[in-house]
Amino acid sequence: EPILSGFDSLFASAEQPVVLLDSPFLGKFKCYDQCECWTDLKKEIVPGEAPAISIYYPTHARFKAYDVILVISEDKAIKLIIGYQLKEGSNDATQDVEPEFHQSFVLKGVSPSEPRCKSNWTIPSEHEIDKFFGVSGVHWTPKQW
């Protein structure tokens, strides 16, 4: 499966989705980074009416399983959740996937030559990662970390 695709068919509205970073977030926790797992973070997310792609990037090591979480929402409902675990080397994911997530990916600094699945984590190949980031994002690929 592609790392990220198919958003057009997710939204009922013809309206372009907005892209948000760490938002919407109610902020009941003193700081966004105090959430330590998806259950904590999800309690603080209140989707709006408009189509949105929200990118959550917990910046501390205590957050379990995921380094980046995409939440696709519309009509005050979460439609899709995709999680990414980022690894500098060739290690596999060390946590179980969240059952509520529609897709979970491990992006490795040393990626396999062919995509594969392990313990419900999708591990894209180096070619898929390069294609996703494109020429302009080459310095953001895991092999550059």
N, CA, C and O atoms as a GROMACS GRO file, in nm:
protein
  580
    1GLU      N    1   0.084  -0.118   0.000
    1GLU     CA    2   0.000   0.000   0.000
    1GLU      C    3   0.088   0.124   0.000
    1GLU      O    4   0.195   0.124   0.061
    2PRO      N    5   0.046   0.230  -0.067
    2PRO     CA    6   0.124   0.353  -0.064
    2PRO      C    7   0.132   0.409   0.077
    2PRO      O    8   0.044   0.383   0.159
    3ILE      N    9   0.236   0.486   0.104
    3ILE     CA   10   0.254   0.545   0.236
    3ILE      C   11   0.141   0.642   0.267
    3ILE      O   12   0.099   0.653   0.383
    4LEU      N   13   0.092   0.710   0.168
    4LEU     CA   14  -0.012   0.810   0.190
    4LEU      C   15  -0.081   0.835   0.057
    4LEU      O   16  -0.020   0.890  -0.036
    5SER      N   17  -0.206   0.794   0.047
    5SER     CA   18  -0.277   0.821  -0.078
    5SER      C   19  -0.426   0.803  -0.058
    5SER      O   20  -0.470   0.754   0.046
    6GLY      N   21  -0.505   0.843  -0.157
    6GLY     CA   22  -0.647   0.816  -0.157
    6GLY      C   23  -0.732   0.909  -0.074
    6GLY      O   24  -0.846   0.874  -0.041
    7PHE      N   25  -0.682   1.028  -0.040
    7PHE     CA   26  -0.761   1.117   0.045
    7PHE      C   27  -0.882   1.173  -0.028
    7PHE      O   28  -0.984   1.202   0.036
    8ASP      N   29  -0.875   1.189  -0.158
    8ASP     CA   30  -0.985   1.248  -0.233
    8ASP      C   31  -1.116   1.175  -0.209
    8ASP      O   32  -1.221   1.238  -0.194
    9SER      N   33  -1.112   1.044  -0.205
    9SER     CA   34  -1.235   0.966  -0.190
    9SER      C   35  -1.285   0.961  -0.045
    9SER      O   36  -1.395   0.911  -0.020
   10LEU      N   37  -1.207   1.012   0.050
   10LEU     CA   38  -1.247   1.007   0.189
   10LEU      C   39  -1.350   1.113   0.226
   10LEU      O   40  -1.432   1.092   0.315
   11PHE      N   41  -1.345   1.225   0.158
   11PHE     CA   42  -1.428   1.338   0.197
   11PHE      C   43  -1.557   1.343   0.117
   11PHE      O   44  -1.557   1.329  -0.006
   12ALA      N   45  -1.668   1.362   0.187
   12ALA     CA   46  -1.799   1.373   0.123
   12ALA      C   47  -1.810   1.506   0.049
   12ALA      O   48  -1.872   1.514  -0.057
   13SER      N   49  -1.752   1.608   0.104
   13SER     CA   50  -1.759   1.742   0.048
   13SER      C   51  -1.657   1.759  -0.064
   13SER      O   52  -1.553   1.693  -0.065
   14ALA      N   53  -1.686   1.847  -0.157
   14ALA     CA   54  -1.592   1.879  -0.265
   14ALA      C   55  -1.491   1.983  -0.217
   14ALA      O   56  -1.398   2.018  -0.290
   15GLU      N   57  -1.511   2.033  -0.097
   15GLU     CA   58  -1.422   2.134  -0.039
   15GLU      C   59  -1.282   2.076  -0.015
   15GLU      O   60  -1.269   1.962   0.030
   16GLN      N   61  -1.179   2.155  -0.047
   16GLN     CA   62  -1.041   2.113  -0.023
   16GLN      C   63  -1.019   2.097   0.127
   16GLN      O   64  -1.059   2.185   0.203
   17PRO      N   65  -0.956   1.990   0.171
   17PRO     CA   66  -0.929   1.976   0.314
   17PRO      C   67  -0.821   2.074   0.358
   17PRO      O   68  -0.730   2.107   0.282
   18VAL      N   69  -0.831   2.120   0.481
   18VAL     CA   70  -0.725   2.201   0.539
   18VAL      C   71  -0.623   2.105   0.600
   18VAL      O   72  -0.659   1.994   0.641
   19VAL      N   73  -0.498   2.147   0.606
   19VAL     CA   74  -0.394   2.067   0.669
   19VAL      C   75  -0.352   2.141   0.795
   19VAL      O   76  -0.315   2.259   0.790
   20LEU      N   77  -0.357   2.072   0.908
   20LEU     CA   78  -0.330   2.133   1.038
   20LEU      C   79  -0.216   2.060   1.108
   20LEU      O   80  -0.204   1.938   1.096
   21LEU      N   81  -0.134   2.132   1.181
   21LEU     CA   82  -0.027   2.072   1.261
   21LEU      C   83  -0.066   2.080   1.408
   21LEU      O   84  -0.092   2.187   1.461
   22ASP      N   85  -0.069   1.964   1.473
   22ASP     CA   86  -0.103   1.953   1.615
   22ASP      C   87  -0.235   2.023   1.649
   22ASP      O   88  -0.247   2.086   1.753
   23SER      N   89  -0.332   2.011   1.561
   23SER     CA   90  -0.459   2.079   1.580
   23SER      C   91  -0.567   2.001   1.504
   23SER      O   92  -0.534   1.940   1.402
   24PRO      N   93  -0.692   1.998   1.547
   24PRO     CA   94  -0.745   2.062   1.667
   24PRO      C   95  -0.701   1.988   1.793
   24PRO      O   96  -0.686   1.866   1.793
   25PHE      N   97  -0.681   2.062   1.899
   25PHE     CA   98  -0.638   2.006   2.026
   25PHE      C   99  -0.699   2.089   2.137
   25PHE      O  100  -0.676   2.210   2.144
   26LEU      N  101  -0.776   2.026   2.224
   26LEU     CA  102  -0.846   2.099   2.330
   26LEU      C  103  -0.751   2.156   2.435
   26LEU      O  104  -0.776   2.263   2.491
   27GLY      N  105  -0.643   2.085   2.461
   27GLY     CA  106  -0.543   2.136   2.554
   27GLY      C  107  -0.578   2.120   2.700
   27GLY      O  108  -0.536   2.202   2.782
   28LYS      N  109  -0.654   2.017   2.736
   28LYS     CA  110  -0.683   1.993   2.877
   28LYS      C  111  -0.555   1.958   2.952
   28LYS      O  112  -0.539   1.990   3.069
   29PHE      N  113  -0.464   1.891   2.881
   29PHE     CA  114  -0.333   1.867   2.941
   29PHE      C  115  -0.259   2.000   2.940
   29PHE      O  116  -0.279   2.082   2.851
   30LYS      N  117  -0.175   2.020   3.039
   30LYS     CA  118  -0.100   2.146   3.046
   30LYS      C  119  -0.024   2.170   2.917
   30LYS      O  120  -0.012   2.283   2.870
   31CYS      N  121   0.026   2.065   2.861
   31CYS     CA  122   0.103   2.075   2.737
   31CYS      C  123   0.069   1.956   2.649
   31CYS      O  124   0.052   1.844   2.699
   32TYR      N  125   0.060   1.978   2.521
   32TYR     CA  126   0.031   1.873   2.424
   32TYR      C  127   0.125   1.754   2.443
   32TYR      O  128   0.083   1.639   2.430
   33ASP      N  129   0.249   1.781   2.474
   33ASP     CA  130   0.349   1.676   2.487
   33ASP      C  131   0.335   1.592   2.613
   33ASP      O  132   0.414   1.501   2.635
   34GLN      N  133   0.235   1.621   2.697
   34GLN     CA  134   0.213   1.537   2.814
   34GLN      C  135   0.132   1.412   2.781
   34GLN      O  136   0.126   1.319   2.861
   35CYS      N  137   0.071   1.409   2.664
   35CYS     CA  138   0.001   1.288   2.621
   35CYS      C  139   0.106   1.179   2.598
   35CYS      O  140   0.206   1.202   2.531
   36GLU      N  141   0.082   1.061   2.655
   36GLU     CA  142   0.180   0.954   2.643
   36GLU      C  143   0.136   0.840   2.553
   36GLU      O  144   0.213   0.747   2.527
   37CYS      N  145   0.012   0.846   2.505
   37CYS     CA  146  -0.036   0.740   2.418
   37CYS      C  147  -0.154   0.792   2.337
   37CYS      O  148  -0.205   0.902   2.361
   38TRP      N  149  -0.197   0.712   2.240
   38TRP     CA  150  -0.308   0.751   2.153
   38TRP      C  151  -0.435   0.778   2.235
   38TRP      O  152  -0.508   0.872   2.204
   39THR      N  153  -0.461   0.698   2.336
   39THR     CA  154  -0.582   0.716   2.417
   39THR      C  155  -0.586   0.855   2.479
   39THR      O  156  -0.690   0.920   2.479
   40ASP      N  157  -0.473   0.902   2.531
   40ASP     CA  158  -0.465   1.037   2.589
   40ASP      C  159  -0.487   1.142   2.481
   40ASP      O  160  -0.564   1.236   2.500
   41LEU      N  161  -0.419   1.128   2.369
   41LEU     CA  162  -0.427   1.227   2.262
   41LEU      C  163  -0.567   1.233   2.203
   41LEU      O  164  -0.620   1.342   2.179
   42LYS      N  165  -0.628   1.118   2.180
   42LYS     CA  166  -0.760   1.114   2.117
   42LYS      C  167  -0.865   1.189   2.199
   42LYS      O  168  -0.954   1.252   2.141
   43LYS      N  169  -0.856   1.184   2.331
   43LYS     CA  170  -0.950   1.255   2.418
   43LYS      C  171  -0.948   1.405   2.392
   43LYS      O  172  -1.047   1.474   2.417
   44GLU      N  173  -0.837   1.455   2.343
   44GLU     CA  174  -0.819   1.599   2.325
   44GLU      C  175  -0.849   1.646   2.182
   44GLU      O  176  -0.847   1.766   2.155
   45ILE      N  177  -0.877   1.554   2.093
   45ILE     CA  178  -0.904   1.589   1.954
   45ILE      C  179  -1.054   1.603   1.933
   45ILE      O  180  -1.131   1.511   1.959
   46VAL      N  181  -1.094   1.719   1.885
   46VAL     CA  182  -1.236   1.742   1.854
   46VAL      C  183  -1.244   1.786   1.708
   46VAL      O  184  -1.222   1.904   1.678
   47PRO      N  185  -1.276   1.694   1.618
   47PRO     CA  186  -1.281   1.728   1.475
   47PRO      C  187  -1.390   1.831   1.445
   47PRO      O  188  -1.495   1.833   1.509
   48GLY      N  189  -1.363   1.915   1.348
   48GLY     CA  190  -1.459   2.016   1.305
   48GLY      C  191  -1.544   1.968   1.190
   48GLY      O  192  -1.538   1.852   1.150
   49GLU      N  193  -1.624   2.058   1.138
   49GLU     CA  194  -1.712   2.028   1.024
   49GLU      C  195  -1.635   2.014   0.894
   49GLU      O  196  -1.659   1.922   0.816
   50ALA      N  197  -1.542   2.106   0.870
   50ALA     CA  198  -1.469   2.111   0.743
   50ALA      C  199  -1.376   1.990   0.730
   50ALA      O  200  -1.326   1.939   0.830
   51PRO      N  201  -1.354   1.945   0.606
   51PRO     CA  202  -1.257   1.836   0.586
   51PRO      C  203  -1.118   1.881   0.631
   51PRO      O  204  -1.074   1.992   0.600
   52ALA      N  205  -1.050   1.792   0.702
   52ALA     CA  206  -0.918   1.829   0.754
   52ALA      C  207  -0.825   1.708   0.759
   52ALA      O  208  -0.868   1.595   0.782
   53ILE      N  209  -0.699   1.735   0.737
   53ILE     CA  210  -0.591   1.638   0.758
   53ILE      C  211  -0.506   1.697   0.869
   53ILE      O  212  -0.436   1.796   0.848
   54SER      N  213  -0.513   1.637   0.987
   54SER     CA  214  -0.439   1.687   1.103
   54SER      C  215  -0.315   1.600   1.123
   54SER      O  216  -0.323   1.477   1.123
   55ILE      N  217  -0.201   1.666   1.141
   55ILE     CA  218  -0.074   1.596   1.163
   55ILE      C  219  -0.034   1.621   1.307
   55ILE      O  220  -0.012   1.735   1.349
   56TYR      N  221  -0.023   1.513   1.384
   56TYR     CA  222   0.020   1.524   1.523
   56TYR      C  223   0.160   1.467   1.534
   56TYR      O  224   0.188   1.357   1.486
   57TYR      N  225   0.247   1.543   1.598
   57TYR     CA  226   0.388   1.507   1.608
   57TYR      C  227   0.433   1.517   1.753
   57TYR      O  228   0.493   1.617   1.793
   58PRO      N  229   0.403   1.414   1.833
   58PRO     CA  230   0.449   1.416   1.972
   58PRO      C  231   0.601   1.417   1.975
   58PRO      O  232   0.665   1.329   1.918
   59THR      N  233   0.658   1.514   2.041
   59THR     CA  234   0.804   1.532   2.032
   59THR      C  235   0.883   1.470   2.146
   59THR      O  236   1.002   1.497   2.161
   60HIS      N  237   0.820   1.387   2.228
   60HIS     CA  238   0.894   1.326   2.339
   60HIS      C  239   0.893   1.174   2.326
   60HIS      O  240   0.804   1.116   2.265
   61ALA      N  241   0.993   1.112   2.384
   61ALA     CA  242   1.012   0.968   2.372
   61ALA      C  243   0.910   0.887   2.450
   61ALA      O  244   0.898   0.766   2.427
   62ARG      N  245   0.837   0.949   2.542
   62ARG     CA  246   0.739   0.874   2.622
   62ARG      C  247   0.616   0.834   2.542
   62ARG      O  248   0.544   0.742   2.583
   63PHE      N  249   0.589   0.900   2.430
   63PHE     CA  250   0.469   0.868   2.353
   63PHE      C  251   0.486   0.730   2.292
   63PHE      O  252   0.583   0.703   2.222
   64LYS      N  253   0.390   0.643   2.319
   64LYS     CA  254   0.401   0.502   2.280
   64LYS      C  255   0.371   0.479   2.132
   64LYS      O  256   0.275   0.533   2.077
   65ALA      N  257   0.453   0.398   2.071
   65ALA     CA  258   0.434   0.339   1.938
   65ALA      C  259   0.452   0.434   1.819
   65ALA      O  260   0.513   0.394   1.720
   66TYR      N  261   0.402   0.555   1.823
   66TYR     CA  262   0.400   0.639   1.703
   66TYR      C  263   0.479   0.769   1.720
   66TYR      O  264   0.478   0.830   1.827
   67ASP      N  265   0.546   0.808   1.612
   67ASP     CA  266   0.618   0.936   1.610
   67ASP      C  267   0.539   1.042   1.536
   67ASP      O  268   0.554   1.161   1.564
   68VAL      N  269   0.456   1.001   1.442
   68VAL     CA  270   0.371   1.093   1.366
   68VAL      C  271   0.235   1.025   1.349
   68VAL      O  272   0.227   0.906   1.318
   69ILE      N  273   0.128   1.103   1.369
   69ILE     CA  274  -0.008   1.049   1.353
   69ILE      C  275  -0.086   1.143   1.262
   69ILE      O  276  -0.089   1.264   1.286
   70LEU      N  277  -0.149   1.088   1.158
   70LEU     CA  278  -0.238   1.164   1.071
   70LEU      C  279  -0.381   1.129   1.108
   70LEU      O  280  -0.417   1.012   1.120
   71VAL      N  281  -0.462   1.232   1.127
   71VAL     CA  282  -0.604   1.212   1.156
   71VAL      C  283  -0.683   1.284   1.048
   71VAL      O  284  -0.674   1.406   1.033
   72ILE      N  285  -0.759   1.209   0.973
   72ILE     CA  286  -0.841   1.265   0.865
   72ILE      C  287  -0.983   1.276   0.920
   72ILE      O  288  -1.039   1.178   0.968
   73SER      N  289  -1.040   1.397   0.913
   73SER     CA  290  -1.172   1.417   0.972
   73SER      C  291  -1.261   1.506   0.885
   73SER      O  292  -1.213   1.581   0.800
   74GLU      N  293  -1.390   1.495   0.910
   74GLU     CA  294  -1.490   1.576   0.842
   74GLU      C  295  -1.622   1.554   0.915
   74GLU      O  296  -1.645   1.447   0.972
   75ASP      N  297  -1.710   1.654   0.913
   75ASP     CA  298  -1.842   1.643   0.976
   75ASP      C  299  -1.833   1.600   1.123
   75ASP      O  300  -1.911   1.519   1.171
   76LYS      N  301  -1.734   1.658   1.193
   76LYS     CA  302  -1.714   1.632   1.336
   76LYS      C  303  -1.685   1.486   1.368
   76LYS      O  304  -1.713   1.440   1.479
   77ALA      N  305  -1.628   1.413   1.272
   77ALA     CA  306  -1.596   1.271   1.294
   77ALA      C  307  -1.458   1.239   1.238
   77ALA      O  308  -1.418   1.292   1.135
   78ILE      N  309  -1.388   1.152   1.307
   78ILE     CA  310  -1.260   1.100   1.257
   78ILE      C  311  -1.292   0.992   1.156
   78ILE      O  312  -1.365   0.897   1.185
   79LYS      N  313  -1.236   1.006   1.035
   79LYS     CA  314  -1.263   0.910   0.927
   79LYS      C  315  -1.150   0.810   0.908
   79LYS      O  316  -1.172   0.697   0.867
   80LEU      N  317  -1.028   0.854   0.938
   80LEU     CA  318  -0.912   0.769   0.912
   80LEU      C  319  -0.798   0.810   1.004
   80LEU      O  320  -0.777   0.929   1.029
   81ILE      N  321  -0.725   0.711   1.055
   81ILE     CA  322  -0.609   0.737   1.141
   81ILE      C  323  -0.493   0.656   1.085
   81ILE      O  324  -0.504   0.535   1.065
   82ILE      N  325  -0.382   0.724   1.060
   82ILE     CA  326  -0.262   0.657   1.010
   82ILE      C  327  -0.147   0.693   1.102
   82ILE      O  328  -0.127   0.810   1.135
   83GLY      N  329  -0.071   0.593   1.144
   83GLY     CA  330   0.041   0.616   1.233
   83GLY      C  331   0.173   0.578   1.169
   83GLY      O  332   0.182   0.485   1.089
   84TYR      N  333   0.277   0.653   1.206
   84TYR     CA  334   0.412   0.630   1.154
   84TYR      C  335   0.509   0.619   1.271
   84TYR      O  336   0.509   0.703   1.361
   85GLN      N  337   0.590   0.516   1.269
   85GLN     CA  338   0.702   0.505   1.361
   85GLN      C  339   0.828   0.526   1.278
   85GLN      O  340   0.844   0.466   1.172
   86LEU      N  341   0.917   0.612   1.325
   86LEU     CA  342   1.037   0.648   1.251
   86LEU      C  343   1.159   0.584   1.316
   86LEU      O  344   1.181   0.601   1.436
   87LYS      N  345   1.236   0.511   1.239
   87LYS     CA  346   1.354   0.441   1.289
   87LYS      C  347   1.477   0.486   1.210
   87LYS      O  348   1.473   0.491   1.087
   88GLU      N  349   1.585   0.518   1.280
   88GLU     CA  350   1.707   0.560   1.212
   88GLU      C  351   1.778   0.445   1.143
   88GLU      O  352   1.836   0.464   1.036
   89GLY      N  353   1.775   0.329   1.201
   89GLY     CA  354   1.847   0.215   1.144
   89GLY      C  355   1.755   0.116   1.077
   89GLY      O  356   1.665   0.153   1.001
   90SER      N  357   1.780  -0.013   1.106
   90SER     CA  358   1.701  -0.118   1.043
   90SER      C  359   1.610  -0.191   1.141
   90SER      O  360   1.548  -0.291   1.106
   91ASN      N  361   1.601  -0.140   1.265
   91ASN     CA  362   1.517  -0.206   1.365
   91ASN      C  363   1.370  -0.203   1.328
   91ASN      O  364   1.322  -0.112   1.260
   92ASP      N  365   1.299  -0.306   1.373
   92ASP     CA  366   1.155  -0.312   1.354
   92ASP      C  367   1.085  -0.237   1.467
   92ASP      O  368   1.148  -0.196   1.564
   93ALA      N  369   0.955  -0.218   1.453
   93ALA     CA  370   0.875  -0.153   1.556
   93ALA      C  371   0.882  -0.235   1.685
   93ALA      O  372   0.886  -0.358   1.681
   94THR      N  373   0.882  -0.165   1.797
   94THR     CA  374   0.892  -0.234   1.926
   94THR      C  375   0.759  -0.236   2.000
   94THR      O  376   0.748  -0.304   2.101
   95GLN      N  377   0.660  -0.163   1.953
   95GLN     CA  378   0.528  -0.157   2.016
   95GLN      C  379   0.424  -0.219   1.921
   95GLN      O  380   0.446  -0.227   1.800
   96ASP      N  381   0.314  -0.263   1.978
   96ASP     CA  382   0.204  -0.312   1.896
   96ASP      C  383   0.133  -0.195   1.829
   96ASP      O  384   0.136  -0.083   1.880
   97VAL      N  385   0.071  -0.222   1.716
   97VAL     CA  386  -0.008  -0.118   1.648
   97VAL      C  387  -0.133  -0.090   1.732
   97VAL      O  388  -0.180  -0.177   1.807
   98GLU      N  389  -0.185   0.030   1.720
   98GLU     CA  390  -0.313   0.064   1.782
   98GLU      C  391  -0.423   0.000   1.696
   98GLU      O  392  -0.428   0.025   1.576
   99PRO      N  393  -0.511  -0.081   1.755
   99PRO     CA  394  -0.614  -0.147   1.676
   99PRO      C  395  -0.708  -0.049   1.605
   99PRO      O  396  -0.766  -0.083   1.502
  100GLU      N  397  -0.722   0.069   1.659
  100GLU     CA  398  -0.810   0.170   1.602
  100GLU      C  399  -0.753   0.236   1.475
  100GLU      O  400  -0.826   0.296   1.397
  101PHE      N  401  -0.622   0.223   1.456
  101PHE     CA  402  -0.557   0.285   1.341
  101PHE      C  403  -0.589   0.205   1.215
  101PHE      O  404  -0.592   0.082   1.218
  102HIS      N  405  -0.612   0.275   1.106
  102HIS     CA  406  -0.642   0.209   0.980
  102HIS      C  407  -0.515   0.156   0.914
  102HIS      O  408  -0.517   0.053   0.846
  103GLN      N  409  -0.404   0.227   0.935
  103GLN     CA  410  -0.275   0.183   0.882
  103GLN      C  411  -0.166   0.227   0.978
  103GLN      O  412  -0.174   0.333   1.040
  104SER      N  413  -0.062   0.144   0.989
  104SER     CA  414   0.054   0.177   1.071
  104SER      C  415   0.179   0.143   0.990
  104SER      O  416   0.192   0.032   0.938
  105PHE      N  417   0.270   0.239   0.981
  105PHE     CA  418   0.391   0.223   0.902
  105PHE      C  419   0.515   0.241   0.988
  105PHE      O  420   0.516   0.319   1.083
  106VAL      N  421   0.621   0.166   0.954
  106VAL     CA  422   0.753   0.188   1.010
  106VAL      C  423   0.840   0.238   0.896
  106VAL      O  424   0.860   0.168   0.798
  107LEU      N  425   0.891   0.361   0.910
  107LEU     CA  426   0.984   0.416   0.811
  107LEU      C  427   1.123   0.400   0.868
  107LEU      O  428   1.156   0.455   0.973
  108LYS      N  429   1.206   0.323   0.796
  108LYS     CA  430   1.339   0.288   0.847
  108LYS      C  431   1.449   0.362   0.772
  108LYS      O  432   1.438   0.388   0.652
  109GLY      N  433   1.554   0.394   0.844
  109GLY     CA  434   1.672   0.452   0.781
  109GLY      C  435   1.736   0.354   0.685
  109GLY      O  436   1.788   0.392   0.580
  110VAL      N  437   1.731   0.227   0.720
  110VAL     CA  438   1.778   0.120   0.633
  110VAL      C  439   1.653   0.040   0.597
  110VAL      O  440   1.614  -0.054   0.667
  111SER      N  441   1.591   0.078   0.487
  111SER     CA  442   1.464   0.018   0.446
  111SER      C  443   1.486  -0.111   0.368
  111SER      O  444   1.591  -0.129   0.306
  112PRO      N  445   1.389  -0.200   0.371
  112PRO     CA  446   1.402  -0.324   0.293
  112PRO      C  447   1.393  -0.294   0.143
  112PRO      O  448   1.340  -0.191   0.102
  113SER      N  449   1.445  -0.384   0.063
  113SER     CA  450   1.439  -0.365  -0.083
  113SER      C  451   1.298  -0.386  -0.136
  113SER      O  452   1.262  -0.331  -0.240
  114GLU      N  453   1.218  -0.464  -0.065
  114GLU     CA  454   1.078  -0.488  -0.101
  114GLU      C  455   0.990  -0.453   0.019
  114GLU      O  456   1.029  -0.478   0.133
  115PRO      N  457   0.873  -0.396  -0.005
  115PRO     CA  458   0.784  -0.366   0.107
  115PRO      C  459   0.739  -0.495   0.176
  115PRO      O  460   0.731  -0.600   0.113
  116ARG      N  461   0.712  -0.486   0.304
  116ARG     CA  462   0.665  -0.604   0.376
  116ARG      C  463   0.579  -0.564   0.494
  116ARG      O  464   0.568  -0.446   0.529
  117CYS      N  465   0.518  -0.663   0.554
  117CYS     CA  466   0.432  -0.642   0.671
  117CYS      C  467   0.487  -0.729   0.783
  117CYS      O  468   0.526  -0.844   0.762
  118LYS      N  469   0.490  -0.672   0.905
  118LYS     CA  470   0.534  -0.749   1.020
  118LYS      C  471   0.455  -0.703   1.142
  118LYS      O  472   0.457  -0.585   1.177
  119SER      N  473   0.386  -0.795   1.205
  119SER     CA  474   0.305  -0.766   1.324
  119SER      C  475   0.209  -0.650   1.300
  119SER      O  476   0.192  -0.564   1.386
  120ASN      N  477   0.146  -0.649   1.183
  120ASN     CA  478   0.049  -0.547   1.143
  120ASN      C  479   0.110  -0.410   1.114
  120ASN      O  480   0.037  -0.314   1.094
  121TRP      N  481   0.241  -0.400   1.111
  121TRP     CA  482   0.310  -0.279   1.068
  121TRP      C  483   0.346  -0.296   0.922
  121TRP      O  484   0.396  -0.401   0.883
  122THR      N  485   0.321  -0.196   0.840
  122THR     CA  486   0.365  -0.196   0.701
  122THR      C  487   0.502  -0.130   0.696
  122THR      O  488   0.521  -0.021   0.751
  123ILE      N  489   0.596  -0.196   0.632
  123ILE     CA  490   0.732  -0.144   0.622
  123ILE      C  491   0.760  -0.117   0.474
  123ILE      O  492   0.788  -0.209   0.397
  124PRO      N  493   0.753   0.011   0.434
  124PRO     CA  494   0.774   0.045   0.293
  124PRO      C  495   0.920   0.022   0.250
  124PRO      O  496   1.012   0.029   0.330
  125SER      N  497   0.936  -0.004   0.122
  125SER     CA  498   1.071  -0.020   0.066
  125SER      C  499   1.135   0.118   0.050
  125SER      O  500   1.068   0.220   0.057
  126GLU      N  501   1.264   0.118   0.028
  126GLU     CA  502   1.336   0.244   0.003
  126GLU      C  503   1.279   0.315  -0.119
  126GLU      O  504   1.265   0.438  -0.119
  127HIS      N  505   1.245   0.239  -0.222
  127HIS     CA  506   1.186   0.298  -0.344
  127HIS      C  507   1.054   0.369  -0.313
  127HIS      O  508   1.031   0.480  -0.361
  128GLU      N  509   0.967   0.306  -0.234
  128GLU     CA  510   0.839   0.368  -0.199
  128GLU      C  511   0.859   0.496  -0.118
  128GLU      O  512   0.790   0.595  -0.139
  129ILE      N  513   0.953   0.492  -0.026
  129ILE     CA  514   0.981   0.610   0.056
  129ILE      C  515   1.034   0.723  -0.032
  129ILE      O  516   0.990   0.838  -0.020
  130ASP      N  517   1.128   0.691  -0.121
  130ASP     CA  518   1.182   0.793  -0.212
  130ASP      C  519   1.073   0.852  -0.301
  130ASP      O  520   1.071   0.972  -0.326
  131LYS      N  521   0.984   0.768  -0.349
  131LYS     CA  522   0.874   0.814  -0.434
  131LYS      C  523   0.780   0.906  -0.356
  131LYS      O  524   0.735   1.009  -0.408
  132PHE      N  525   0.751   0.870  -0.232
  132PHE     CA  526   0.664   0.951  -0.149
  132PHE      C  527   0.723   1.090  -0.123
  132PHE      O  528   0.653   1.190  -0.137
  133PHE      N  529   0.851   1.096  -0.086
  133PHE     CA  530   0.914   1.225  -0.055
  133PHE      C  531   0.949   1.305  -0.180
  133PHE      O  532   0.952   1.428  -0.176
  134GLY      N  533   0.975   1.236  -0.290
  134GLY     CA  534   1.006   1.305  -0.415
  134GLY      C  535   1.142   1.373  -0.412
  134GLY      O  536   1.215   1.366  -0.313
  135VAL      N  537   1.173   1.439  -0.521
  135VAL     CA  538   1.303   1.506  -0.536
  135VAL      C  539   1.318   1.618  -0.433
  135VAL      O  540   1.425   1.633  -0.373
  136SER      N  541   1.212   1.696  -0.412
  136SER     CA  542   1.223   1.810  -0.320
  136SER      C  543   1.233   1.766  -0.174
  136SER      O  544   1.281   1.844  -0.091
  137GLY      N  545   1.190   1.645  -0.142
  137GLY     CA  546   1.196   1.599  -0.003
  137GLY      C  547   1.304   1.497   0.024
  137GLY      O  548   1.301   1.430   0.127
  138VAL      N  549   1.400   1.484  -0.067
  138VAL     CA  550   1.504   1.382  -0.054
  138VAL      C  551   1.580   1.393   0.079
  138VAL      O  552   1.624   1.292   0.134
  139HIS      N  553   1.596   1.514   0.130
  139HIS     CA  554   1.672   1.531   0.256
  139HIS      C  555   1.589   1.495   0.379
  139HIS      O  556   1.642   1.491   0.490
  140TRP      N  557   1.459   1.469   0.361
  140TRP     CA  558   1.372   1.431   0.471
  140TRP      C  559   1.356   1.280   0.482
  140TRP      O  560   1.293   1.232   0.576
  141THR      N  561   1.410   1.205   0.389
  141THR     CA  562   1.392   1.060   0.390
  141THR      C  563   1.468   0.999   0.508
  141THR      O  564   1.569   1.054   0.552
  142PRO      N  565   1.419   0.886   0.558
  142PRO     CA  566   1.484   0.823   0.674
  142PRO      C  567   1.633   0.794   0.654
  142PRO      O  568   1.711   0.801   0.749
  143LYS      N  569   1.673   0.761   0.532
  143LYS     CA  570   1.816   0.730   0.511
  143LYS      C  571   1.906   0.853   0.530
  143LYS      O  572   2.027   0.840   0.544
  144GLN      N  573   1.846   0.972   0.531
  144GLN     CA  574   1.922   1.096   0.552
  144GLN      C  575   1.929   1.137   0.700
  144GLN      O  576   2.005   1.228   0.735
  145TRP      N  577   1.850   1.071   0.785
  145TRP     CA  578   1.850   1.110   0.927
  145TRP      C  579   1.983   1.080   0.983
  145TRP      O  580   2.007   1.104   1.102
   0.00000   0.00000   0.00000
